Protein backbone atom coordinates (compact mmCIF):
# COMPACT_ATOMS: atom_id res chain seq x y z
CA UNK A 1 0.00 0.00 0.00
CA UNK A 2 1.18 3.52 -0.83
CA UNK A 3 -0.11 6.44 1.22
CA UNK A 4 -1.35 9.00 -1.33
CA UNK A 5 -0.13 12.29 0.12
CA UNK A 6 -1.58 14.20 -2.84
CA UNK A 7 -5.05 13.26 -1.59
CA UNK A 8 -4.71 15.27 1.61
CA UNK A 9 -2.48 18.03 0.21
CA UNK A 10 -2.15 18.39 -3.57
CA UNK A 11 0.21 21.34 -3.02
CA UNK A 12 3.03 19.23 -1.55
CA UNK A 13 6.04 19.60 -3.84
CA UNK A 14 8.56 17.49 -1.91
CA UNK A 15 8.43 14.68 0.63
CA UNK A 16 10.55 11.90 2.08
CA UNK A 17 9.55 8.30 1.38
CA UNK A 18 10.90 4.80 1.96
CA UNK A 19 11.21 2.27 -0.88
CA UNK A 20 9.04 -0.78 -0.21
CA UNK A 21 9.47 -2.61 -3.53
CA UNK A 22 11.05 -2.51 -6.98
CA UNK A 23 8.85 -4.03 -9.68
CA UNK A 24 10.12 -6.50 -12.31
CA UNK A 25 9.56 -3.78 -14.91
CA UNK A 26 11.86 -1.40 -13.07
CA UNK A 27 9.36 0.75 -11.21
CA UNK A 28 9.76 2.04 -7.66
CA UNK A 29 7.08 1.63 -4.99
CA UNK A 30 7.25 3.67 -1.78
CA UNK A 31 5.37 3.77 1.50
CA UNK A 32 4.05 7.25 0.64
CA UNK A 33 4.03 9.49 -2.41
CA UNK A 34 3.26 12.97 -3.71
CA UNK A 35 3.11 11.61 -7.29
CA UNK A 36 -0.41 11.29 -8.69
CA UNK A 37 -0.90 7.98 -10.51
CA UNK A 38 -2.32 8.16 -14.04
CA UNK A 39 -6.10 7.78 -14.04
CA UNK A 40 -9.41 9.47 -14.80
CA UNK A 41 -7.96 11.31 -17.78
CA UNK A 42 -5.20 12.94 -15.69
CA UNK A 43 -1.58 11.97 -16.50
CA UNK A 44 0.75 10.63 -13.85
CA UNK A 45 3.16 13.10 -12.29
CA UNK A 46 6.81 13.43 -13.23
CA UNK A 47 9.76 14.62 -11.18
CA UNK A 48 12.95 13.45 -9.48
CA UNK A 49 13.88 11.03 -6.71
CA UNK A 50 17.21 11.13 -4.82
CA UNK A 51 18.80 8.76 -2.33
CA UNK A 52 22.25 8.23 -0.83
CA UNK A 53 24.48 7.77 -3.84
CA UNK A 54 21.80 7.98 -6.51
CA UNK A 55 19.28 10.01 -8.47
CA UNK A 56 16.62 9.16 -11.05
CA UNK A 57 14.25 11.14 -13.25
CA UNK A 58 10.65 9.96 -12.95
CA UNK A 59 8.67 10.07 -16.19
CA UNK A 60 5.30 9.23 -14.62
CA UNK A 61 3.39 7.34 -11.97
CA UNK A 62 0.90 4.51 -12.49
CA UNK A 63 -1.33 2.33 -10.34
CA UNK A 64 0.20 -0.97 -9.27
CA UNK A 65 -1.22 -3.98 -7.49
CA UNK A 66 -3.70 -3.20 -4.76
CA UNK A 67 -3.21 0.33 -3.50
CA UNK A 68 0.40 0.60 -4.66
CA UNK A 69 1.59 3.55 -6.77
CA UNK A 70 4.55 2.84 -9.01
CA UNK A 71 7.06 5.54 -9.98
CA UNK A 72 8.31 4.90 -13.53
CA UNK A 73 11.89 6.03 -14.29
CA UNK A 74 12.47 8.02 -17.47
CA UNK A 75 15.27 5.68 -18.55
CA UNK A 76 16.99 2.49 -17.49
CA UNK A 77 19.36 3.27 -14.63
CA UNK A 78 20.38 1.95 -11.19
CA UNK A 79 17.41 2.09 -8.81
CA UNK A 80 17.29 2.62 -5.04
CA UNK A 81 17.26 -0.56 -2.94
CA UNK A 82 14.29 -1.61 -0.83
CA UNK A 83 14.50 0.22 2.49
CA UNK A 84 16.25 3.29 1.06
CA UNK A 85 15.00 6.71 2.12
CA UNK A 86 14.19 8.95 -0.82
CA UNK A 87 13.81 12.67 -1.31
CA UNK A 88 10.99 12.95 -3.85
CA UNK A 89 10.31 16.14 -5.79
CA UNK A 90 7.53 16.90 -8.28
CA UNK A 91 7.78 18.71 -11.57
CA UNK A 92 5.52 21.25 -9.91
CA UNK A 93 4.87 23.50 -12.91
CA UNK A 94 3.53 20.53 -14.88
CA UNK A 95 1.41 19.24 -11.97
CA UNK A 96 -0.02 22.68 -11.26
CA UNK A 97 -1.10 23.03 -14.89
CA UNK A 98 -2.88 19.69 -14.58
CA UNK A 99 -4.64 20.94 -11.44
CA UNK A 100 -5.77 24.14 -13.16
CA UNK A 101 -6.89 22.24 -16.24
CA UNK A 102 -8.78 19.60 -14.25
CA UNK A 103 -10.78 22.17 -12.31
CA UNK A 104 -11.47 24.09 -15.54
CA UNK A 105 -12.89 20.92 -17.12
CA UNK A 106 -15.25 20.49 -14.18
CA UNK A 107 -16.52 24.00 -14.86
CA UNK A 108 -16.83 23.23 -18.56
CA UNK A 109 -19.19 20.39 -17.63
CA UNK A 110 -21.32 23.02 -15.85
CA UNK A 111 -21.41 25.40 -18.82
CA UNK A 112 -22.26 22.49 -21.15
CA UNK A 113 -24.71 20.43 -19.02
CA UNK A 114 -24.64 17.27 -21.12
CA UNK A 115 -23.32 13.74 -20.48
CA UNK A 116 -19.53 13.50 -20.84
CA UNK A 117 -18.37 10.72 -23.15
CA UNK A 118 -14.62 11.18 -22.68
CA UNK A 119 -11.87 13.56 -21.69
CA UNK A 120 -8.17 14.14 -21.37
CA UNK A 121 -6.09 16.51 -19.26
CA UNK A 122 -2.87 17.90 -20.73
CA UNK A 123 -0.35 20.52 -19.70
CA UNK A 124 -0.91 22.52 -22.88
CA UNK A 125 -4.40 21.48 -24.01
CA UNK A 126 -7.29 19.61 -22.42
CA UNK A 127 -10.67 18.48 -23.69
CA UNK A 128 -14.04 17.00 -22.89
CA UNK A 129 -16.25 15.07 -25.29
CA UNK A 130 -20.00 15.42 -24.91
CA UNK A 131 -23.06 13.49 -26.00
CA UNK A 132 -24.23 16.46 -28.08
CA UNK A 133 -26.34 15.65 -31.17
CA UNK A 134 -26.67 19.38 -31.88
CA UNK A 135 -24.51 22.29 -30.72
CA UNK A 136 -26.22 23.87 -27.71
CA UNK A 137 -23.87 26.85 -27.21
CA UNK A 138 -21.38 28.51 -29.53
CA UNK A 139 -17.69 28.83 -28.68
CA UNK A 140 -17.94 32.50 -27.68
CA UNK A 141 -20.73 31.84 -25.17
CA UNK A 142 -18.88 28.90 -23.63
CA UNK A 143 -15.66 30.90 -23.26
CA UNK A 144 -17.39 33.91 -21.72
CA UNK A 145 -19.44 31.83 -19.28
CA UNK A 146 -16.46 29.68 -18.32
CA UNK A 147 -14.20 32.66 -17.62
CA UNK A 148 -16.98 34.28 -15.60
CA UNK A 149 -17.17 31.20 -13.34
CA UNK A 150 -13.38 31.18 -13.01
CA UNK A 151 -13.21 34.87 -12.10
CA UNK A 152 -15.91 34.42 -9.44
CA UNK A 153 -13.23 32.76 -7.24
CA UNK A 154 -15.37 29.85 -6.07
CA UNK A 155 -13.74 27.62 -3.44
CA UNK A 156 -12.87 24.05 -4.42
CA UNK A 157 -13.25 21.49 -1.63
CA UNK A 158 -13.80 17.77 -1.16
CA UNK A 159 -16.03 15.49 0.86
CA UNK A 160 -16.80 11.78 0.99
CA UNK A 161 -19.96 9.74 0.61
CA UNK A 162 -20.66 6.03 0.76
CA UNK A 163 -21.16 3.94 -2.35
CA UNK A 164 -24.78 3.48 -1.29
CA UNK A 165 -25.24 7.26 -1.17
CA UNK A 166 -23.83 7.55 -4.69
CA UNK A 167 -26.19 4.83 -5.90
CA UNK A 168 -29.06 6.88 -4.45
CA UNK A 169 -27.84 9.97 -6.36
CA UNK A 170 -26.76 8.68 -9.81
CA UNK A 171 -27.04 12.18 -11.28
CA UNK A 172 -23.76 13.08 -9.54
CA UNK A 173 -21.88 11.03 -12.16
CA UNK A 174 -21.48 13.06 -15.35
CA UNK A 175 -19.16 10.73 -17.23
CA UNK A 176 -20.53 7.91 -19.37
CA UNK A 177 -17.18 6.25 -20.15
CA UNK A 178 -15.53 6.33 -16.71
CA UNK A 179 -17.26 5.41 -13.47
CA UNK A 180 -15.94 6.26 -9.98
CA UNK A 181 -13.70 3.54 -8.54
CA UNK A 182 -15.49 1.24 -6.15
CA UNK A 183 -14.47 -1.29 -3.55
CA UNK A 184 -13.18 1.00 -0.81
CA UNK A 185 -16.68 1.64 0.50
CA UNK A 186 -16.60 5.41 -0.02
CA UNK A 187 -16.46 7.88 -2.91
CA UNK A 188 -14.63 11.21 -3.01
CA UNK A 189 -16.65 14.21 -4.19
CA UNK A 190 -15.12 17.43 -5.50
CA UNK A 191 -17.26 20.48 -4.80
CA UNK A 192 -16.94 23.86 -6.51
CA UNK A 193 -18.73 26.69 -4.71
CA UNK A 194 -20.55 27.00 -1.42
CA UNK A 195 -21.72 23.88 0.41
CA UNK A 196 -25.39 24.86 0.24
CA UNK A 197 -25.48 25.85 -3.44
CA UNK A 198 -22.48 24.31 -5.21
CA UNK A 199 -21.65 25.31 -8.76
CA UNK A 200 -20.56 21.72 -9.36
CA UNK A 201 -20.44 18.50 -7.36
CA UNK A 202 -19.19 15.23 -8.82
CA UNK A 203 -17.08 12.17 -7.98
CA UNK A 204 -13.39 12.66 -8.79
CA UNK A 205 -10.06 11.24 -7.68
CA UNK A 206 -7.84 13.87 -9.31
CA UNK A 207 -5.96 16.90 -8.03
CA UNK A 208 -7.50 20.37 -8.10
CA UNK A 209 -6.68 23.98 -7.25
CA UNK A 210 -8.08 25.59 -4.10
CA UNK A 211 -10.23 28.14 -5.92
CA UNK A 212 -11.41 28.78 -9.44
CA UNK A 213 -9.54 32.10 -9.71
CA UNK A 214 -6.28 30.13 -9.53
CA UNK A 215 -7.10 28.61 -12.92
CA UNK A 216 -6.60 31.92 -14.70
CA UNK A 217 -8.23 32.82 -17.99
CA UNK A 218 -8.86 30.01 -20.48
CA UNK A 219 -9.39 29.97 -24.22
CA UNK A 220 -11.94 27.63 -25.76
CA UNK A 221 -11.14 25.93 -29.06
CA UNK A 222 -13.57 25.15 -31.82
CA UNK A 223 -16.35 22.63 -31.24
CA UNK A 224 -15.30 19.53 -33.17
CA UNK A 225 -17.53 16.79 -34.54
CA UNK A 226 -16.12 13.43 -33.39
CA UNK A 227 -18.80 11.08 -34.62
CA UNK A 228 -22.53 10.65 -34.31
CA UNK A 229 -23.81 12.72 -31.39
CA UNK A 230 -20.24 13.28 -30.11
CA UNK A 231 -18.72 16.77 -29.93
CA UNK A 232 -15.32 17.74 -28.53
CA UNK A 233 -14.51 21.01 -26.76
CA UNK A 234 -10.87 21.85 -26.01
CA UNK A 235 -9.35 24.32 -23.54
CA UNK A 236 -6.03 26.14 -23.47
CA UNK A 237 -4.80 28.04 -20.41
CA UNK A 238 -4.24 31.80 -20.69
CA UNK A 239 -5.29 34.47 -23.14
MITI-171561 format. One record per residue: residue in three letters; x, y, z of N, C-alpha, C, O in turn. Coordinates in steps of 0.02 Angstrom, whole numbers, padded with zeros to 5 digits, always signed. Example, Ala and Ser with C-alpha at 12.3 -4.5 7.8 and 13.67 -1.06 7.14 Angstrom:
ala+00660-00284+00390+00615-00225+00390+00660-00165+00390+00712-00166+00423/ser+00642-00112+00354+00684-00053+00357+00645+00002+00394+00670+00057+00402/
REM end
This chain:
unk+00042-00060+00000+00000+00000+00000+00044+00062+00000+00094+00066+00036/unk+00024+00112-00040+00059+00176-00042+00012+00230-00015-00043+00238-00040/unk+00035+00266+00035-00006+00322+00061-00004+00379+00010+00050+00403-00007/unk-00063+00399-00014-00067+00450-00067-00069+00519-00034-00122+00545-00017/unk-00011+00549-00026-00007+00614+00006-00042+00669-00034-00065+00718-00005/unk-00046+00660-00100-00079+00710-00142-00154+00714-00128-00187+00763-00146/unk-00182+00662-00097-00252+00663-00080-00267+00715-00026-00316+00752-00030/unk-00224+00718+00025-00236+00763+00080-00206+00832+00068-00230+00882+00095/unk-00154+00836+00027-00124+00901+00011-00094+00900-00060-00037+00880-00069/unk-00133+00920-00110-00107+00920-00178-00054+00972-00192-00026+00975-00247/unk-00040+01015-00142+00011+01067-00151+00079+01047-00125+00126+01086-00129/unk+00086+00986-00099+00151+00962-00078+00196+00954-00139+00178+00920-00187/unk+00255+00984-00136+00302+00980-00192+00359+00931-00178+00387+00903-00225/unk+00375+00921-00115+00428+00875-00096+00406+00834-00035+00363+00855+00003/unk+00436+00776-00027+00422+00734+00032+00473+00678+00035+00501+00658-00016/unk+00486+00654+00095+00527+00595+00104+00484+00532+00099+00426+00533+00118/unk+00513+00479+00074+00478+00415+00069+00528+00358+00075+00587+00367+00064/unk+00503+00300+00092+00545+00240+00098+00525+00190+00044+00465+00177+00035/unk+00574+00163+00008+00560+00114-00044+00537+00048-00013+00570+00020+00031/unk+00479+00024-00036+00452-00039-00011+00458-00096-00061+00454-00154-00042/unk+00467-00079-00125+00473-00130-00176+00501-00100-00241+00494-00040-00253/unk+00533-00142-00281+00553-00125-00349+00520-00177-00394+00530-00237-00385/unk+00480-00155-00443+00442-00202-00484+00488-00235-00536+00541-00208-00552/unk+00467-00292-00563+00506-00325-00616+00517-00281-00677+00566-00290-00713/unk+00471-00234-00688+00478-00189-00746+00525-00130-00732+00539-00091-00777/unk+00548-00124-00670+00593-00070-00653+00560-00009-00624+00587+00046-00628/unk+00501-00017-00595+00468+00038-00561+00482+00037-00486+00501-00014-00459/unk+00473+00094-00454+00488+00102-00383+00423+00114-00344+00384+00158-00361/unk+00413+00074-00293+00354+00081-00249+00378+00105-00181+00427+00080-00154/unk+00343+00155-00154+00362+00183-00089+00305+00179-00040+00248+00164-00059/unk+00320+00192+00023+00268+00189+00075+00221+00248+00071+00164+00245+00095/unk+00243+00302+00039+00202+00362+00032+00225+00399-00031+00282+00390-00053/unk+00181+00440-00060+00202+00474-00120+00162+00538-00132+00104+00544-00113/unk+00196+00587-00163+00163+00649-00186+00146+00644-00260+00115+00689-00287/unk+00166+00589-00293+00156+00580-00365+00086+00552-00378+00069+00497-00355/unk+00046+00589-00415-00021+00564-00434-00012+00510-00487+00026+00517-00534/unk-00048+00454-00478-00045+00399-00526-00096+00410-00582-00153+00428-00570/unk-00074+00399-00642-00116+00408-00702-00185+00376-00693-00191+00318-00673/unk-00237+00416-00708-00305+00389-00702-00356+00444-00709-00343+00502-00694/unk-00416+00425-00733-00470+00473-00740-00457+00528-00790-00485+00583-00784/unk-00414+00515-00839-00398+00566-00889-00341+00612-00869-00320+00653-00910/unk-00316+00605-00807-00260+00647-00784-00195+00607-00788-00192+00552-00761/unk-00143+00634-00820-00079+00598-00825-00046+00590-00757-00060+00627-00710/unk-00003+00540-00752+00037+00532-00692+00090+00586-00687+00113+00613-00737/unk+00109+00602-00625+00158+00655-00614+00229+00634-00633+00245+00574-00631/unk+00269+00682-00649+00341+00672-00662+00381+00711-00610+00354+00753-00574/unk+00446+00696-00607+00488+00731-00559+00555+00696-00550+00581+00667-00597/unk+00581+00699-00489+00647+00673-00474+00646+00638-00407+00612+00660-00360/unk+00683+00582-00401+00694+00551-00335+00770+00549-00323+00809+00537-00369/unk+00789+00559-00260+00861+00557-00241+00868+00513-00179+00824+00512-00136/unk+00924+00478-00175+00940+00438-00116+01016+00438-00108+01052+00463-00152/unk+01040+00411-00054+01112+00411-00041+01149+00377-00099+01143+00317-00109/unk+01185+00416-00137+01224+00388-00192+01187+00382-00258+01214+00352-00305/unk+01126+00408-00263+01090+00399-00326+01036+00451-00338+01015+00488-00293/unk+01015+00453-00401+00964+00500-00423+00931+00471-00486+00964+00440-00527/unk+00866+00482-00493+00831+00458-00553+00775+00507-00571+00740+00532-00528/unk+00769+00519-00636+00713+00557-00662+00652+00511-00666+00657+00454-00688/unk+00595+00537-00644+00533+00498-00647+00490+00526-00704+00472+00585-00705/unk+00473+00482-00752+00433+00503-00810+00359+00505-00795+00322+00543-00826/unk+00336+00464-00747+00265+00462-00731+00253+00415-00673+00298+00382-00648/unk+00190+00412-00652+00169+00367-00599+00107+00331-00621+00063+00360-00653/unk+00103+00266-00604+00045+00225-00624+00021+00185-00565+00057+00178-00515/unk-00039+00159-00570-00066+00117-00517-00037+00047-00523-00032+00019-00577/unk-00016+00019-00466+00010-00048-00464-00041-00095-00433-00101-00082-00435/unk-00016-00150-00406-00061-00199-00375-00090-00171-00310-00055-00138-00271/unk-00153-00185-00299-00185-00160-00238-00186-00084-00237-00208-00052-00285/unk-00162-00056-00182-00160+00017-00175-00091+00045-00187-00076+00101-00166/unk-00048+00007-00220+00020+00030-00233+00021+00081-00290-00019+00076-00337/unk+00066+00129-00285+00079+00177-00338+00152+00168-00359+00197+00170-00318/unk+00161+00159-00424+00228+00142-00451+00256+00203-00486+00225+00232-00530/unk+00317+00223-00466+00353+00277-00499+00394+00247-00556+00433+00200-00546/unk+00384+00273-00617+00415+00245-00677+00474+00288-00698+00464+00346-00717/unk+00536+00263-00695+00594+00302-00714+00592+00321-00788+00563+00285-00829/unk+00622+00377-00805+00623+00401-00873+00668+00359-00918+00657+00355-00978/unk+00718+00326-00889+00763+00284-00928+00793+00230-00883+00793+00237-00821/unk+00819+00178-00914+00850+00125-00875+00911+00151-00838+00955+00182-00868/unk+00913+00139-00773+00968+00164-00731+00966+00127-00665+00915+00096-00649/unk+01020+00128-00626+01019+00097-00560+00962+00126-00517+00951+00187-00517/unk+00927+00083-00481+00870+00104-00441+00887+00098-00367+00932+00061-00348/unk+00851+00135-00324+00865+00131-00252+00845+00063-00225+00797+00033-00250/unk+00880+00037-00176+00863-00028-00147+00802-00022-00101+00786+00032-00076/unk+00769-00078-00090+00715-00080-00042+00741-00059+00026+00794-00082+00048/unk+00704-00015+00059+00725+00011+00124+00759+00078+00121+00768+00111+00172/unk+00779+00100+00061+00812+00164+00053+00764+00222+00066+00704+00217+00050/unk+00790+00275+00096+00750+00335+00106+00761+00382+00047+00818+00397+00028/unk+00706+00405+00017+00710+00448-00041+00689+00519-00024+00648+00531+00020/unk+00718+00566-00060+00690+00633-00065+00654+00634-00132+00684+00625-00185/unk+00589+00646-00131+00550+00648-00192+00529+00720-00207+00510+00757-00162/unk+00532+00738-00270+00516+00807-00290+00476+00807-00355+00496+00776-00404/unk+00419+00841-00355+00376+00845-00414+00403+00894-00465+00438+00942-00447/unk+00387+00882-00528+00389+00935-00578+00326+00977-00566+00274+00965-00594/unk+00334+01027-00521+00276+01062-00495+00240+01103-00549+00178+01104-00551/unk+00276+01135-00594+00244+01175-00646+00196+01132-00687+00141+01153-00703/unk+00219+01072-00705+00177+01026-00744+00116+01004-00704+00060+01007-00729/unk+00126+00983-00642+00070+00962-00599+00020+01018-00590-00040+01007-00594/unk+00045+01079-00576-00001+01134-00563-00043+01149-00625-00102+01168-00618/unk-00016+01143-00684-00055+01152-00745-00110+01098-00749-00166+01113-00770/unk-00093+01037-00730-00144+00984-00729-00200+01002-00680-00259+00992-00695/unk-00182+01028-00622-00232+01047-00572-00278+01102-00598-00339+01099-00591/unk-00249+01152-00630-00288+01207-00658-00334+01182-00714-00393+01199-00717/unk-00305+01140-00757-00344+01112-00812-00402+01068-00786-00458+01073-00811/unk-00388+01027-00737-00439+00980-00712-00498+01018-00683-00556+01001-00697/unk-00484+01069-00644-00539+01109-00616-00577+01146-00670-00638+01152-00667/unk-00541+01170-00721-00574+01204-00777-00621+01157-00814-00674+01178-00836/unk-00601+01094-00822-00644+01046-00856-00708+01032-00816-00761+01021-00845/unk-00702+01032-00749-00763+01024-00709-00811+01082-00722-00872+01072-00727/unk-00783+01142-00728-00826+01200-00743-00855+01196-00813-00911+01217-00825/unk-00816+01170-00860-00841+01161-00928-00903+01116-00928-00949+01126-00967/unk-00902+01065-00885-00959+01019-00882-01021+01053-00851-01076+01028-00857/unk-01010+01111-00818-01066+01151-00793-01094+01195-00849-01155+01200-00857/unk-01050+01226-00886-01071+01270-00941-01106+01230-00996-01154+01254-01025/unk-01082+01169-01008-01113+01124-01057-01143+01066-01018-01110+01016-01008/unk-01206+01072-00996-01236+01022-00951-01262+00960-00988-01321+00946-00987/unk-01215+00924-01019-01232+00863-01056-01188+00806-01033-01134+00818-01005/unk-01208+00744-01044-01166+00687-01024-01097+00690-01057-01091+00706-01116/unk-01046+00674-01018-00976+00675-01042-00958+00605-01066-00964+00557-01029/unk-00935+00601-01129-00918+00536-01158-00844+00521-01155-00823+00464-01169/unk-00803+00570-01138-00731+00559-01134-00695+00623-01117-00725+00677-01118/unk-00632+00618-01101-00594+00678-01084-00520+00662-01075-00501+00605-01065/unk-00480+00715-01078-00408+00707-01068-00380+00772-01043-00396+00826-01069/unk-00337+00767-00992-00304+00826-00963-00233+00828-00989-00197+00778-00988/unk-00212+00886-01013-00144+00895-01037-00115+00959-01009-00152+01003-00986/unk-00049+00966-01010-00018+01026-00985-00030+01085-01031-00034+01142-01008/unk-00036+01072-01096-00046+01126-01144-00118+01131-01168-00142+01186-01181/unk-00152+01075-01174-00220+01074-01201-00259+01018-01168-00233+00963-01159/unk-00321+01031-01151-00364+00980-01121-00431+00981-01158-00447+01028-01194/unk-00470+00927-01148-00534+00924-01184-00583+00880-01149-00566+00836-01110/unk-00647+00893-01163-00702+00850-01145-00742+00835-01207-00751+00878-01251/unk-00767+00773-01212-00813+00753-01265-00882+00747-01234-00890+00722-01179/unk-00932+00771-01271-01000+00771-01245-01047+00733-01292-01037+00730-01353/unk-01098+00703-01262-01153+00675-01300-01197+00734-01322-01242+00754-01286/unk-01182+00760-01381-01211+00823-01404-01233+00816-01477-01195+00833-01523/unk-01294+00791-01489-01317+00783-01558-01317+00848-01597-01302+00850-01657/unk-01334+00903-01563-01334+00969-01594-01297+01017-01548-01301+01011-01486/unk-01263+01066-01576-01226+01115-01536-01274+01157-01496-01319+01188-01523/unk-01265+01157-01430-01311+01194-01386-01287+01264-01371-01328+01309-01359/unk-01221+01276-01371-01193+01343-01360-01135+01353-01409-01099+01305-01424/unk-01126+01414-01433-01069+01426-01476-01006+01437-01434-01009+01445-01374/unk-00949+01437-01468-00884+01441-01434-00879+01505-01392-00854+01503-01336/unk-00903+01561-01418-00897+01625-01384-00936+01625-01319-00913+01651-01268/unk-00996+01596-01319-01037+01592-01259-01001+01549-01207-00996+01567-01148/unk-00977+01491-01228-00944+01445-01181-00884+01478-01149-00874+01473-01089/unk-00843+01512-01189-00783+01545-01163-00801+01600-01114-00770+01605-01061/unk-00850+01641-01130-00870+01696-01086-00898+01669-01020-00880+01694-00966/unk-00941+01619-01024-00972+01591-00964-00920+01556-00921-00921+01562-00859/unk-00875+01520-00953-00823+01484-00916-00777+01532-00879-00762+01522-00821/unk-00755+01585-00913-00710+01633-00881-00745+01673-00827-00713+01697-00780/unk-00811+01681-00833-00849+01714-00780-00850+01671-00717-00842+01697-00662/unk-00860+01605-00724-00858+01560-00667-00789+01558-00635-00783+01555-00574/unk-00737+01559-00676-00669+01559-00651-00655+01622-00610-00629+01618-00555/unk-00674+01679-00638-00660+01743-00605-00700+01752-00540-00680+01792-00497/unk-00754+01715-00532-00795+01721-00472-00760+01694-00410-00785+01705-00354/unk-00703+01661-00418-00662+01638-00362-00699+01591-00315-00698+01600-00254/unk-00733+01542-00344-00769+01492-00304-00719+01446-00268-00669+01426-00299/unk-00731+01429-00206-00687+01381-00172-00696+01311-00201-00749+01293-00225/unk-00642+01272-00198-00643+01203-00221-00626+01159-00161-00571+01164-00133/unk-00672+01116-00141-00662+01075-00081-00681+01002-00097-00703+00987-00153/unk-00672+00959-00049-00690+00889-00058-00729+00863+00002-00725+00891+00056/unk-00766+00810-00010-00802+00775+00043-00808+00702+00021-00789+00684-00034/unk-00835+00660+00064-00840+00589+00049-00910+00565+00062-00943+00587+00109/unk-00934+00519+00020-00998+00487+00030-00988+00412+00023-00937+00389-00002/unk-01037+00374+00046-01033+00302+00038-01054+00282-00033-01085+00322-00069/unk-01037+00222-00052-01058+00197-00118-01134+00193-00121-01163+00205-00174/unk-01166+00177-00066-01239+00174-00065-01269+00243-00076-01320+00249-00110/unk-01237+00295-00048-01262+00363-00059-01254+00384-00131-01296+00420-00158/unk-01200+00362-00163-01191+00377-00234-01245+00341-00276-01272+00370-00322/unk-01258+00279-00259-01310+00241-00295-01378+00275-00289-01419+00271-00335/unk-01389+00309-00233-01453+00344-00223-01455+00411-00259-01508+00441-00265/unk-01396+00434-00282-01392+00498-00318-01352+00489-00383-01299+00519-00390/unk-01376+00449-00430-01338+00434-00490-01324+00495-00533-01278+00494-00574/unk-01363+00548-00525-01352+00609-00564-01286+00644-00548-01265+00688-00586/unk-01253+00625-00493-01188+00654-00477-01135+00634-00528-01086+00671-00538/unk-01143+00577-00560-01094+00552-00608-01109+00580-00677-01162+00566-00706/unk-01063+00621-00703-01074+00653-00768-01043+00614-00825-01062+00624-00883/unk-00995+00571-00809-00958+00536-00862-00991+00470-00880-01010+00431-00836/unk-00998+00458-00945-01026+00395-00969-00974+00341-00976-00988+00282-00967/unk-00911+00362-00992-00859+00313-01008-00819+00290-00947-00792+00235-00946/unk-00816+00332-00895-00777+00316-00835-00821+00323-00774-00851+00375-00762/unk-00824+00271-00735-00863+00271-00673-00816+00277-00613-00758+00256-00617/unk-00840+00307-00558-00797+00313-00499-00773+00245-00475-00810+00196-00478/unk-00711+00241-00452-00685+00177-00427-00723+00154-00366-00739+00194-00321/unk-00738+00090-00364-00774+00062-00307-00733+00009-00272-00682-00014-00298/unk-00757-00012-00215-00724-00065-00178-00697-00042-00111-00688-00083-00065/unk-00684+00024-00104-00659+00050-00041-00715+00068+00007-00703+00082+00066/unk-00777+00068-00018-00834+00082+00025-00855+00155+00026-00909+00172+00051/unk-00813+00199-00001-00830+00270-00001-00805+00302-00066-00760+00277-00099/unk-00836+00359-00083-00823+00394-00145-00805+00466-00130-00839+00499-00090/unk-00752+00491-00160-00731+00561-00151-00770+00606-00198-00774+00593-00258/unk-00798+00660-00170-00833+00710-00210-00792+00774-00211-00765+00795-00160/unk-00787+00806-00269-00756+00871-00275-00812+00923-00285-00853+00917-00330/unk-00811+00973-00241-00863+01024-00240-00833+01091-00261-00781+01111-00235/unk-00866+01125-00307-00847+01193-00325-00903+01239-00304-00961+01231-00324/unk-00886+01288-00261-00937+01334-00236-00957+01318-00165-00930+01272-00133/unk-01005+01356-00140-01028+01350-00071-01061+01283-00059-01089+01253-00105/unk-01058+01259+00003-01086+01194+00021-01161+01190+00005-01185+01139-00020/unk-01197+01244+00019-01269+01243+00012-01290+01245-00061-01338+01212-00081/unk-01255+01284-00101-01274+01292-00172-01211+01285-00215-01187+01334-00243/unk-01186+01224-00222-01124+01215-00261-01135+01229-00335-01188+01216-00363/unk-01083+01257-00366-01083+01266-00438-01078+01198-00472-01109+01185-00523/unk-01037+01153-00441-01028+01086-00468-01012+01039-00411-00980+01057-00362/unk-01036+00977-00417-01022+00925-00368-01022+00859-00405-01073+00838-00432/unk-00964+00825-00405-00960+00761-00441-00903+00719-00413-00855+00745-00386/unk-00908+00653-00421-00854+00608-00399-00791+00622-00439-00794+00633-00500/unk-00733+00621-00405-00669+00633-00440-00612+00613-00394-00613+00627-00334/unk-00562+00581-00423-00503+00562-00384-00442+00603-00400-00388+00590-00374/unk-00450+00654-00443-00392+00694-00466-00373+00750-00420-00403+00760-00367/unk-00323+00788-00440-00298+00845-00401-00326+00910-00431-00333+00917-00491/unk-00343+00956-00385-00375+01019-00405-00344+01078-00368-00311+01070-00317/unk-00355+01138-00396-00334+01199-00363-00383+01215-00306-00436+01186-00302/unk-00363+01263-00263-00404+01279-00205-00463+01323-00222-00514+01322-00188/unk-00457+01362-00276-00512+01407-00296-00510+01416-00371-00457+01408-00403/unk-00567+01433-00399-00570+01439-00472-00527+01495-00500-00503+01491-00556/unk-00517+01549-00461-00477+01605-00485-00405+01583-00500-00371+01614-00541/unk-00382+01531-00466-00314+01507-00476-00304+01476-00546-00248+01469-00570/unk-00360+01458-00578-00355+01430-00646-00327+01482-00694-00287+01466-00738/unk-00348+01545-00686-00330+01596-00735-00376+01592-00796-00416+01546-00801/unk-00369+01639-00840-00411+01641-00900-00398+01580-00944-00342+01555-00947/unk-00450+01556-00977-00443+01501-01024-00470+01521-01092-00512+01566-01099/unk-00445+01488-01143-00470+01498-01211-00501+01433-01235-00472+01380-01228/unk-00560+01439-01264-00597+01381-01288-00584+01372-01363-00588+01420-01401/unk-00568+01311-01383-00557+01296-01453-00623+01286-01489-00676+01294-01461/unk-00618+01269-01553-00679+01257-01591-00713+01194-01567-00682+01150-01538/unk-00778+01190-01580-00817+01131-01562-00812+01082-01620-00836+01094-01675/unk-00779+01024-01606-00765+00976-01658-00816+00919-01659-00838+00896-01606/unk-00833+00897-01719-00877+00840-01727-00834+00777-01726-00792+00767-01770/unk-00845+00733-01677-00806+00672-01670-00849+00609-01676-00839+00560-01641/unk-00897+00612-01721-00940+00554-01731-01012+00571-01715-01027+00625-01692/unk-01056+00523-01727-01127+00533-01716-01140+00552-01643-01124+00516-01596/unk-01171+00610-01635-01191+00636-01569-01132+00652-01524-01143+00664-01464/unk-01070+00652-01549-01012+00664-01506-00975+00727-01527-00952+00732-01584/unk-00970+00775-01482-00936+00838-01497-00880+00849-01446-00888+00834-01387/unk-00824+00876-01469-00766+00887-01427-00754+00961-01417-00756+01000-01465/unk-00742+00980-01354-00725+01050-01338-00658+01050-01302-00650+01016-01251/unk-00611+01089-01328-00544+01092-01301-00531+01158-01265-00561+01210-01282/unk-00486+01156-01215-00467+01216-01177-00392+01226-01179-00353+01177-01179/unk-00372+01288-01180-00302+01307-01173-00297+01359-01118-00339+01404-01115/unk-00248+01354-01075-00240+01402-01021-00213+01468-01047-00170+01470-01091/unk-00240+01524-01020-00212+01590-01035-00239+01621-01098-00251+01586-01147/unk-00247+01686-01096-00264+01723-01157-00337+01720-01176-00357+01749-01226/
REM end
